[in-house]
Amino acid sequence: MRQHLPPFTRETALQKVKAAEDAWNSRDPERVAEAYSENSDWRNRDNFFSGRVKIRDFLKKKWERELHYRLMKELWSFADNRISVRFEYEWQDSNNGQWYRTHGNEHWEFDKQGYMRRRDMSANDIPILSEERRIGVNAETKT
């Protein structure tokens, strides 16, 4: 049985956000996609698509480009079967080596089984220097 089912309490919403953060930081498209319903609807910036297969494909391409991806999610609000988060993540562009910090928001809607059936994401990428990284960075090795 899936954990963290709606309707959410503050505690279960926080657990759902932490589970999502951990999954995305694994950079494993299969693991991440399993949190979404079979026909989940996504908006990721200007990309709109539906279904786990397309989610997996999107994530594979994303992490081929976004190297050293590290993410932090924060619960913003929740009600019944919905959760909103703010997030930041840092990554290095595989095309040119430039580091970025991405800031954004996501709105999630879940089905009764706890699968995310809708994900709506908006974000902005800010170029940063490697020395400015702060998410998941070991101070001595910068990894």
CORLINWO-V539484 format. One record per backbone hydrogen bond with DSSP energy under -0.5 kcal/mol. CO is the residue of the C=O (numbers start at 0). NH is the residue of the N-H. If there is no record, write none. Layout:
co: (CO:CO)
nh: (NH:NH)
This chain:
co: (8:9:10:11:12:13:14:15:16:17:18:19:20:21:22:22:22:23:26:27:28:29:31:32:34:36:37:39:40:41:42:42:43:43:46:48:50:51:52:53:54:55:56:57:58:59:60:61:64:64:65:66:69:71:73:76:78:79:79:80:81:82:83:83:84:85:86:87:88:89:90:91:92:97:98:99:100:101:102:103:104:105:106:107:108:108:110:114:114:115:116:117:118:118:119:120:121:123:124:125:127:128:129:133:135:136:137)
nh: (12:13:14:15:16:17:18:19:20:21:22:23:24:25:25:26:27:26:28:31:32:33:34:35:115:39:51:50:118:48:44:120:45:46:43:41:54:55:56:57:58:59:60:61:62:63:64:65:66:93:68:91:89:87:85:83:81:6:7:109:78:107:75:76:105:73:103:71:101:69:99:66:96:92:127:90:125:88:123:86:121:84:119:82:116:117:113:110:116:36:40:108:42:120:106:44:104:102:126:100:98:131:132:135:137:138:141)
